[in-house]
Amino acid sequence: MIEARTTLIALGYLATAVAFIVGLKRLSSPATARSGNLIAMAGMALGVLITLFLPGLQNMGLIVLALAVGVIAATWGARVVRMTDMPQMVAILNGLGGGAAMLVSIAEVARAHPFLAPMTRTEAVSSALGILIGGLSFAGSLVAFGKLQGFVNEKPVTWPLQKVVNGALFAGALVLGALMLRDSGGVALAGFVIAVLLLGVLLVLPIGGADMPVVISLLNSFTGLAAAATGFVLSNHALIISGTLVGASGSILTQLMCKAMNRPLSNVLFGAFGGGGVAPVNGATASVAGTVRDISVEDSAVLLANIQSLAIVPGYGMAVAQAQHAVRDLADLLAKRGVAVKYAIHPVAGRMPGHMNVLLAEANVPYTQLFDLEQINPDFEHTDVALVIGANDVVNPAARTDPSSPIYGMPILDVDKARHIIIIKRSLNPGFAGIDNPLYYDAKTLMLFGDAKSVAQQLVEAVKQT
C-alpha cells in the first residue's frame, strides 16, 4: 500500500514537471501563451494537491490556512492591481518566492542544530545556497518593487566605496555561511541571514529604474535556483525540476534583454545607468537642438485617414494612460478603411518583459498584428506613418548615430525611417535613460501633446468625421 502510494506521488510529480515544461514552451509565443499559462497553473495545482498526501505531513491545519490566505490574497491582487502596476506585482511575487525558499532552508538548518547530523552534506550545502540565493532575491525584489512603486528613489543610489563595501559584505556572508555549516550555532545562522538580506538591498539600490525589467528577470532566475536548492533539501524532485526551469528561463530572458539593450549584465548591475536629469520641455539640450513641430488632433486625423500603412509603436506612456483600448479602436477604424496596421514591439518597452504584449492582449489586439523589432524594422521605410505612443528610448536614433550616448549600440525601432512620424506624449521629457531624443526634432516628426488615452479617443472621433 505504501509503495503504491509512493509510486502515485512520484508519477504525479512527474506529470507536474511535464506540465511546467509544456506550459513554459507555449509561453514563448503570444498565440499560445494563454493555454501555456493554464497548463502551468494546472501543473501547479496538481503539485500542491499531491504534496498534501505526502506521508508524515504534519500541521495540516496550518497548511490549509496558509493556502486559504494565499488564494484570497492572489484573487484580490489579480482583480485590484492595474495592468500598469503589473511589474511591481511580478517583483513582489518573485520576492515572496525567494523568501519562501529562504525560510524553508532556515527551518531545516535550525531543525538540524546543534549537530547538523540529520543532514547530508548535499542537504547542508543546499540549505546554505537556499538562504543565500533566496535571501538575495527576496530583499532585492523588495527594493525593485519600491523603485517601481515610487517608495524608493528610482534613480541609481550610489555612494563612495560602494563596490568595496558590497564585496566585503559578500565575503562576510560566505564566512558566516561556512561557520553555520560547521555547526557554530544559531549566531552564525542569524548573522548569515542578516548579511544576505542587507546584501540584496545594497545590490539593487544602485540600479536605476530603466534597468528594473532586467533586474526582475535576474532575480526571478535567483528565485528559481533557490527553489531548486530547497528541493534538494526536501528531496522533492518536482521542486528541483520546476526551480531549475525557472532559473534557466530567467537567465535566458536576462541575456536576451541585455542583448536587446546592447549592454552586458555587468553594466546593468554596476553601471548606475539612467541617472540623467530631465530635459527641458522647450526643445534644446546641450547635445540636441532643433525645432519641434506640433500637430493638432484634427490634422492628425486627416493624415491618418489618407494613408495606406500604419505602424503603431506602444511604450510605457501608453501603459500609464491605459490607452490600449482606445488605440485598438483607432487601429480597427483605420483597418476598416483599408489601412494596413501593424504594432511594433520592442523587447524592452515598458517595465517588464512582454509588458506591451500583455497590454495589447488585454485590449484583444490580434496576435497577427504584433511584430517584434527584427520583423518590423525593414518595413519602416515603406510605412506611411509611424504612430509612437509614449515610447522614448526604444525609438531614439542616438542609439545608432551618437557614440557618446549611453544607449549607443542599443537596437531600436527604426521609426525615423518612416515617411511621417506622429509622437503622442505629454511633454518632451526624456525616458528612463534620462537623455533627450533627436527624433522629436526630426523634420518628419509631428508632436501630438496630451494624455495618450484622451488623444487616441479624440483621434477616433476625428477620423470618423474625416
Legacy VTK file of the C-alpha trace (Angstrom):
# vtk DataFile Version 3.0
C-alpha trace
ASCII
DATASET POLYDATA
POINTS 466 float
0.000 0.000 0.000
2.785 2.413 0.952
4.772 1.523 -2.192
1.700 2.118 -4.380
1.156 5.495 -2.720
4.792 6.434 -3.214
4.594 5.443 -6.877
1.447 7.521 -7.421
3.077 10.537 -5.784
6.165 10.154 -7.982
4.014 9.871 -11.112
2.012 12.912 -10.032
5.157 14.973 -9.574
6.347 13.787 -12.992
3.066 14.998 -14.511
3.568 18.315 -12.708
7.052 18.697 -14.179
5.785 17.865 -17.675
3.007 20.461 -17.312
5.578 23.089 -16.335
7.775 22.257 -19.339
4.869 22.278 -21.810
3.441 25.472 -20.282
6.804 27.222 -20.439
7.235 26.221 -24.068
3.821 27.597 -25.008
4.530 30.841 -23.160
7.181 31.602 -25.787
4.520 32.694 -28.293
1.687 35.205 -27.791
-0.639 32.933 -29.759
-0.204 30.043 -27.293
0.664 31.947 -24.115
-2.855 31.774 -22.644
-3.081 27.979 -22.943
0.507 27.656 -21.703
-0.369 29.632 -18.608
-3.409 27.426 -17.969
-1.352 24.252 -18.378
1.299 25.514 -15.957
-1.414 26.515 -13.479
-2.932 23.034 -13.676
0.509 21.549 -13.066
0.999 23.745 -10.009
-2.433 22.810 -8.636
-1.607 19.121 -9.119
1.749 19.537 -7.386
0.167 21.257 -4.377
-2.551 18.601 -4.153
-0.021 15.765 -4.275
2.088 17.397 -1.571
-0.893 17.311 0.793
-0.812 13.500 0.594
2.885 13.081 1.388
3.490 10.539 4.168
4.227 12.059 7.559
2.887 15.501 6.711
2.116 17.446 9.891
0.306 20.674 10.844
-2.317 20.157 8.171
-4.486 22.872 9.716
-1.747 25.481 9.314
-1.074 24.318 5.758
-4.716 24.650 4.755
-4.912 28.052 6.458
-1.822 29.248 4.563
-3.312 28.005 1.288
-6.558 29.840 2.002
-4.719 33.079 2.787
-2.708 32.724 -0.401
-5.766 32.077 -2.569
-7.614 35.068 -1.102
-4.609 37.393 -1.482
-3.945 36.220 -5.044
-7.575 36.619 -6.091
-7.745 40.085 -4.564
-4.464 41.111 -6.200
-5.494 39.833 -9.630
-8.689 41.863 -9.512
-7.375 45.048 -7.922
-3.868 45.562 -9.313
-3.872 47.600 -12.528
-2.019 46.482 -15.628
0.369 49.419 -15.245
1.308 48.076 -11.816
1.900 44.533 -13.040
5.721 44.892 -12.985
5.538 45.763 -9.300
3.321 42.750 -8.691
5.739 40.495 -10.553
8.581 41.863 -8.424
6.780 41.287 -5.127
5.591 37.796 -6.082
9.082 36.911 -7.187
10.416 38.180 -3.872
7.911 36.081 -1.952
9.106 33.006 -3.820
12.693 33.719 -2.846
11.642 34.460 0.720
9.759 31.166 0.947
12.815 29.245 -0.228
14.950 31.109 2.312
12.570 30.356 5.193
12.371 26.654 4.348
16.168 26.441 4.292
16.413 28.331 7.588
13.864 25.987 9.169
15.792 22.916 8.009
19.096 24.236 9.333
17.516 25.286 12.651
15.879 21.872 12.995
19.211 20.112 12.431
21.155 22.140 15.004
23.182 21.769 17.112
24.960 18.960 15.244
23.649 19.046 11.645
23.863 15.250 11.856
20.401 14.660 10.343
21.528 16.479 7.172
23.773 15.092 4.464
26.500 17.282 3.014
24.357 17.901 -0.063
21.396 18.949 2.082
23.558 21.216 4.246
25.152 22.965 1.259
21.769 23.220 -0.476
20.319 24.832 2.649
23.099 27.414 2.671
22.519 28.140 -1.026
18.763 28.375 -0.422
19.344 31.010 2.252
21.922 32.898 0.184
20.136 32.971 -3.156
16.611 33.141 -1.725
17.565 35.982 0.611
19.193 37.971 -2.191
16.089 37.503 -4.342
13.718 38.428 -1.512
15.496 41.604 -0.415
16.417 42.670 -3.943
12.856 42.170 -5.181
11.507 44.332 -2.358
13.834 47.145 -3.422
12.830 46.650 -7.073
9.177 46.836 -6.014
9.896 50.019 -4.078
11.646 51.652 -7.042
8.829 50.774 -9.436
6.157 51.881 -6.968
7.941 55.117 -6.101
8.687 54.230 -2.470
12.426 54.167 -3.222
14.355 56.654 -5.368
14.070 55.351 -8.934
17.435 56.826 -9.887
20.636 54.930 -9.059
21.595 55.343 -5.400
25.380 55.309 -5.184
27.976 56.123 -2.528
31.787 56.085 -2.184
33.460 52.660 -1.928
30.133 51.054 -2.796
31.651 48.062 -4.619
34.228 47.564 -1.886
31.534 47.528 0.783
29.404 45.102 -1.193
32.392 42.852 -1.844
33.329 42.813 1.823
29.730 42.089 2.814
29.543 39.208 0.323
32.804 37.753 1.656
31.490 38.103 5.202
28.270 36.329 4.242
30.267 33.431 2.799
32.322 33.159 6.002
29.178 33.152 8.145
27.625 30.548 5.878
30.676 28.339 6.242
30.611 28.760 10.035
26.923 27.842 10.017
27.713 24.607 8.163
30.445 23.822 10.680
27.844 23.903 13.443
28.759 27.067 15.259
25.222 27.515 16.489
22.365 29.892 15.810
24.512 33.051 15.958
26.209 32.227 12.664
22.844 31.380 11.099
21.336 34.695 12.217
24.390 36.637 11.037
24.321 34.825 7.688
20.665 35.699 7.113
21.141 39.364 8.064
24.218 39.718 5.828
22.414 38.144 2.866
19.343 40.372 3.223
21.468 43.511 3.557
23.498 42.492 0.516
20.296 42.035 -1.521
19.236 45.582 -0.681
22.630 47.130 -1.424
22.989 45.326 -4.757
19.716 46.686 -6.196
19.778 50.231 -4.786
22.454 51.428 -7.287
20.410 50.210 -10.275
18.176 52.751 -11.982
14.526 52.343 -12.871
15.409 51.939 -16.554
17.012 48.596 -15.762
14.370 47.226 -13.397
12.985 44.814 -16.048
16.404 43.177 -16.312
16.788 43.111 -12.538
13.377 41.489 -12.068
14.255 38.857 -14.658
17.598 38.159 -12.973
16.017 37.952 -9.513
13.389 35.626 -10.945
16.239 33.371 -12.015
17.635 33.574 -8.483
14.272 32.559 -7.053
14.197 29.507 -9.307
17.696 28.478 -8.229
16.749 28.964 -4.564
13.669 26.791 -5.066
15.804 24.108 -6.724
18.233 24.196 -3.788
15.278 23.827 -1.423
14.154 20.829 -3.483
17.449 19.109 -2.695
16.972 19.859 0.998
13.448 18.404 0.982
14.254 15.618 -1.515
11.400 16.905 -3.687
12.002 16.171 -7.366
9.162 18.386 -8.612
10.639 21.355 -6.759
14.082 20.648 -8.179
12.751 20.449 -11.741
10.467 23.490 -11.514
13.131 25.574 -9.797
15.687 24.643 -12.430
13.234 25.570 -15.197
12.571 28.972 -13.629
16.269 29.560 -13.069
17.192 28.632 -16.625
14.370 30.577 -18.277
15.093 33.636 -16.126
18.776 33.501 -17.066
17.981 33.199 -20.768
15.496 36.059 -20.594
18.041 38.222 -18.772
20.606 37.572 -21.502
18.085 38.352 -24.238
17.123 41.642 -22.594
20.758 42.666 -22.170
21.305 41.845 -25.837
18.260 43.942 -26.746
19.875 46.901 -24.955
23.371 46.058 -26.238
24.721 46.181 -22.704
26.463 43.479 -20.682
24.863 42.341 -17.452
27.787 43.794 -15.500
26.917 47.248 -16.854
23.290 46.808 -15.818
24.252 45.787 -12.291
27.160 48.159 -11.714
26.826 50.921 -14.322
24.368 53.184 -12.409
22.520 53.693 -15.698
19.602 56.106 -16.036
20.712 58.756 -13.613
20.496 61.619 -16.066
18.463 64.710 -15.486
15.231 65.803 -17.100
15.408 67.644 -20.399
13.660 70.993 -20.693
10.293 70.893 -22.394
11.050 73.752 -24.795
13.304 71.699 -27.014
17.041 72.145 -26.891
19.647 70.474 -24.747
23.412 70.589 -24.828
23.530 67.751 -27.346
20.278 68.178 -29.255
18.857 71.321 -30.778
16.093 71.869 -33.262
12.540 72.917 -33.835
9.619 70.926 -32.540
6.678 70.771 -34.930
3.396 70.050 -33.207
0.159 68.945 -34.817
-3.487 69.074 -33.802
-5.805 66.113 -33.394
-7.811 67.228 -36.417
-4.782 67.476 -38.698
-3.513 64.128 -37.415
-6.874 62.561 -38.263
-6.718 63.925 -41.801
-3.234 62.463 -42.243
-4.192 59.064 -40.797
-7.342 58.893 -42.931
-5.310 59.210 -46.130
-2.573 56.622 -45.697
-2.127 53.014 -46.719
0.143 51.735 -43.937
0.498 52.484 -40.230
2.976 51.201 -37.639
1.885 51.759 -34.026
4.760 51.852 -31.521
3.476 51.455 -27.950
5.546 52.452 -24.926
5.256 52.898 -21.197
3.308 56.140 -21.702
0.508 54.091 -23.255
0.528 51.805 -20.238
0.377 54.684 -17.761
-2.551 56.264 -19.596
-4.315 52.901 -20.007
-4.760 53.815 -23.654
-4.557 50.329 -25.167
-8.325 50.014 -25.759
-8.578 53.436 -27.414
-5.530 52.638 -29.551
-7.119 49.379 -30.668
-10.323 51.271 -31.564
-8.270 53.660 -33.687
-6.425 50.803 -35.380
-9.662 48.926 -36.082
-11.253 52.053 -37.549
-8.311 52.646 -39.881
-8.123 48.956 -40.828
-11.764 49.098 -41.957
-10.717 51.937 -44.265
-8.081 49.758 -45.872
-5.041 50.835 -43.860
-2.519 48.062 -43.181
-1.950 48.303 -39.407
0.976 46.771 -37.558
2.188 47.073 -33.954
5.953 47.385 -33.482
7.015 45.803 -30.173
10.458 46.468 -28.736
11.657 43.686 -26.382
12.377 46.100 -23.519
9.482 48.521 -23.997
7.643 49.143 -20.739
8.739 47.975 -17.337
8.834 44.223 -17.678
9.411 41.688 -20.442
6.300 41.394 -22.588
4.628 44.411 -20.954
3.321 45.770 -24.259
2.173 42.339 -25.405
0.158 41.886 -22.209
-1.477 45.294 -22.520
-2.391 44.775 -26.163
-3.666 41.261 -25.473
-5.901 42.740 -22.767
-7.354 45.011 -25.461
-7.885 41.977 -27.765
-5.434 43.173 -30.389
-4.943 40.297 -32.887
-1.635 38.487 -32.451
-1.142 38.652 -36.207
-0.724 42.431 -35.937
2.146 42.211 -33.428
5.675 42.340 -34.835
8.951 42.320 -32.932
11.923 44.529 -33.687
13.621 42.254 -36.233
10.381 41.688 -38.131
9.160 45.290 -38.314
12.355 47.303 -38.821
12.735 46.532 -42.557
9.157 47.760 -43.087
9.517 51.249 -41.622
10.979 52.805 -44.759
7.861 51.633 -46.626
5.454 52.804 -43.895
3.378 55.941 -44.399
3.039 56.835 -40.709
4.733 55.600 -37.548
2.491 56.445 -34.594
4.613 56.451 -31.414
2.566 56.341 -28.207
4.565 57.030 -25.081
7.764 55.309 -26.269
11.082 57.104 -25.942
14.429 55.353 -25.548
13.422 52.426 -27.792
12.936 54.827 -30.745
15.857 57.154 -30.028
18.082 57.352 -33.158
21.025 58.439 -30.980
21.468 54.724 -30.327
22.644 54.445 -33.942
24.297 57.802 -34.571
25.839 59.165 -31.333
28.821 57.192 -29.937
28.755 59.363 -26.808
25.170 58.427 -25.967
24.680 55.984 -23.060
22.322 53.954 -25.258
24.674 53.851 -28.263
24.528 50.427 -29.908
21.160 49.506 -28.439
18.876 48.030 -31.125
15.958 50.400 -31.635
12.794 50.552 -33.690
13.696 52.465 -36.876
10.685 54.785 -36.778
12.782 57.662 -38.111
12.789 55.873 -41.474
9.009 56.125 -41.863
7.596 58.741 -44.245
5.809 60.561 -41.407
6.106 60.244 -37.639
3.461 61.239 -35.102
4.524 61.083 -31.458
1.904 61.210 -28.717
3.472 62.401 -25.444
2.601 64.646 -22.533
5.824 66.631 -22.920
9.368 66.464 -24.258
10.668 64.927 -21.032
13.165 62.086 -21.590
12.583 58.407 -20.921
14.164 56.123 -18.341
17.663 56.668 -19.743
17.405 60.365 -18.850
18.551 61.624 -22.267
16.922 63.787 -24.912
15.605 62.284 -28.136
16.683 63.754 -31.514
13.611 62.153 -33.079
11.486 64.949 -31.574
13.269 67.484 -33.793
13.286 65.436 -36.992
11.738 67.269 -39.959
9.345 64.352 -40.461
8.187 64.295 -36.833
4.930 65.824 -35.627
4.360 66.047 -31.863
0.825 65.489 -30.623
0.921 66.553 -26.985
-1.544 65.207 -24.442
-2.663 62.185 -22.447
-2.380 59.103 -24.669
-5.837 57.749 -23.874
-7.581 61.073 -24.337
-5.710 61.817 -27.561
-6.432 58.359 -29.003
-10.123 58.737 -28.207
-10.171 62.161 -29.853
-8.422 60.734 -32.899
-11.105 58.046 -33.231
-13.860 60.651 -33.305
-11.909 62.932 -35.630
-11.172 60.133 -38.114
-14.861 59.187 -38.150
-15.676 62.735 -39.220
-12.980 62.822 -41.910
LINES 1 467
466 0 1 2 3 4 5 6 7 8 9 10 11 12 13 14 15 16 17 18 19 20 21 22 23 24 25 26 27 28 29 30 31 32 33 34 35 36 37 38 39 40 41 42 43 44 45 46 47 48 49 50 51 52 53 54 55 56 57 58 59 60 61 62 63 64 65 66 67 68 69 70 71 72 73 74 75 76 77 78 79 80 81 82 83 84 85 86 87 88 89 90 91 92 93 94 95 96 97 98 99 100 101 102 103 104 105 106 107 108 109 110 111 112 113 114 115 116 117 118 119 120 121 122 123 124 125 126 127 128 129 130 131 132 133 134 135 136 137 138 139 140 141 142 143 144 145 146 147 148 149 150 151 152 153 154 155 156 157 158 159 160 161 162 163 164 165 166 167 168 169 170 171 172 173 174 175 176 177 178 179 180 181 182 183 184 185 186 187 188 189 190 191 192 193 194 195 196 197 198 199 200 201 202 203 204 205 206 207 208 209 210 211 212 213 214 215 216 217 218 219 220 221 222 223 224 225 226 227 228 229 230 231 232 233 234 235 236 237 238 239 240 241 242 243 244 245 246 247 248 249 250 251 252 253 254 255 256 257 258 259 260 261 262 263 264 265 266 267 268 269 270 271 272 273 274 275 276 277 278 279 280 281 282 283 284 285 286 287 288 289 290 291 292 293 294 295 296 297 298 299 300 301 302 303 304 305 306 307 308 309 310 311 312 313 314 315 316 317 318 319 320 321 322 323 324 325 326 327 328 329 330 331 332 333 334 335 336 337 338 339 340 341 342 343 344 345 346 347 348 349 350 351 352 353 354 355 356 357 358 359 360 361 362 363 364 365 366 367 368 369 370 371 372 373 374 375 376 377 378 379 380 381 382 383 384 385 386 387 388 389 390 391 392 393 394 395 396 397 398 399 400 401 402 403 404 405 406 407 408 409 410 411 412 413 414 415 416 417 418 419 420 421 422 423 424 425 426 427 428 429 430 431 432 433 434 435 436 437 438 439 440 441 442 443 444 445 446 447 448 449 450 451 452 453 454 455 456 457 458 459 460 461 462 463 464 465
